[in-house]
């Protein structure tokens, strides 16, 4: 395993332990919110995710979930990336993450854009694990649509 792969693996493990955003929070009065429950029947991973917006800006993403380190770390990374960004920017991040995940390793993740999300580029080489990595991102996309 290369040094970069080891670093990426450590980032995923760290986020799986830290779980930024873990614990579903009630939205503040006057804020719009949307919620989504996603389940991966292949491995049993589940997430209930809420997006809270003030106008078009993401105020907070919170979630409750169970699953493998990849799915929980992906939720943590998403939460960290999304806070404070505009709705359309989050949709763009979701699209870029999806493109990397569907590439089977042929699309390189842009660390400048995806931050710690770039650590999941290696997961794209394992189709069975892509759904784990995408679970929270799909939940966020669905929650944004519900908040519209």
C-alpha positions in Angstrom: 0.0 0.0 0.0 1.4 3.4 -1.0 1.9 6.2 1.5 -1.1 8.1 0.0 -3.4 5.1 0.3 -2.3 4.7 3.9 -3.1 8.3 4.6 -6.5 8.0 2.9 -7.3 4.9 4.9 -6.3 6.8 8.1 -8.6 9.7 7.2 -11.5 7.3 6.8 -10.8 5.6 10.1 -10.5 8.9 11.9 -13.8 10.2 10.5 -15.5 6.9 11.4 -14.5 7.4 15.0 -15.1 11.2 15.2 -18.5 11.0 13.4 -18.9 14.8 12.8 -22.6 15.6 12.8 -23.7 12.4 14.5 -26.9 12.9 16.5 -30.0 14.2 14.7 -30.7 17.8 15.7 -33.9 19.7 15.5 -33.8 22.7 13.1 -33.8 26.2 14.6 -37.0 28.1 14.3 -37.4 29.8 10.9 -34.9 27.5 9.2 -36.0 25.2 6.4 -35.1 21.5 6.7 -35.3 18.3 4.8 -34.8 14.8 6.0 -34.0 11.4 4.3 -33.7 7.9 5.5 -31.4 5.7 3.4 -30.7 2.0 3.8 -28.2 -0.3 2.0 -29.8 -3.7 2.0 -26.6 -5.4 0.8 -24.7 -4.7 4.1 -27.3 -3.2 6.4 -25.9 0.3 6.6 -28.6 2.9 7.5 -28.7 6.7 7.9 -31.3 9.2 8.9 -30.0 12.6 7.7 -31.3 16.1 8.2 -30.2 19.2 6.2 -31.0 22.5 7.8 -30.9 25.7 5.7 -31.1 29.4 6.4 -32.3 30.7 3.0 -30.0 28.9 0.5 -27.1 28.4 2.9 -26.5 25.0 4.7 -26.6 25.7 8.4 -26.1 22.2 9.6 -26.3 18.6 8.6 -27.0 16.1 11.4 -27.6 12.4 11.2 -28.1 9.1 13.0 -26.6 6.0 11.4 -25.3 2.6 11.8 -22.9 0.8 9.5 -19.4 0.1 8.4 -16.6 2.6 8.8 -16.8 3.7 5.2 -20.5 4.7 5.4 -20.1 6.4 8.8 -16.9 8.2 7.7 -18.6 9.4 4.5 -21.4 10.9 6.6 -18.9 12.7 8.8 -16.9 14.0 5.8 -20.1 15.2 4.1 -21.2 17.0 7.3 -17.8 18.8 7.6 -17.8 19.8 3.9 -21.3 21.1 3.8 -21.6 23.4 6.7 -21.9 27.0 5.6 -22.0 26.3 1.8 -24.8 27.3 -0.5 -27.4 24.7 -1.5 -26.2 24.7 -5.1 -22.6 24.3 -4.0 -23.5 21.2 -2.0 -25.3 19.8 -5.0 -22.1 20.3 -7.0 -20.0 18.5 -4.3 -22.5 15.6 -4.3 -22.2 15.4 -8.1 -18.4 15.4 -8.0 -18.3 12.8 -5.2 -20.7 10.6 -7.2 -18.6 10.9 -10.3 -15.5 9.8 -8.4 -17.4 6.9 -6.8 -18.8 5.7 -10.1 -15.5 5.8 -12.0 -14.1 2.6 -10.6 -10.9 4.5 -9.9 -10.5 6.2 -13.3 -11.5 9.7 -12.1 -9.1 11.3 -9.6 -10.7 13.1 -6.7 -9.9 16.8 -6.4 -8.7 17.3 -2.9 -9.1 21.1 -3.2 -12.8 20.6 -3.8 -13.7 17.4 -1.9 -11.3 17.8 1.0 -11.3 14.6 3.1 -13.8 13.3 0.6 -10.9 12.6 -1.7 -9.9 9.8 0.7 -12.7 7.7 -0.7 -11.2 7.6 -4.2 -9.8 4.1 -3.5 -13.2 2.9 -2.5 -14.4 3.5 -6.1 -12.3 0.5 -7.1 -14.6 -1.8 -5.1 -18.1 -1.6 -6.5 -19.6 -3.4 -3.5 -18.3 -0.6 -1.2 -19.4 2.3 -3.4 -22.9 2.1 -2.0 -21.5 2.4 1.5 -19.6 5.6 0.6 -22.6 7.1 -1.2 -25.3 6.4 1.4 -25.0 9.8 3.3 -24.5 11.7 0.1 -27.7 10.3 -1.5 -29.5 11.0 1.8 -28.3 14.7 1.7 -29.3 15.0 -1.9 -32.8 13.7 -1.1 -33.1 15.8 2.0 -32.2 18.9 0.0 -35.0 18.1 -2.5 -37.4 17.7 0.5 -36.4 21.1 1.9 -37.1 22.9 -1.4 
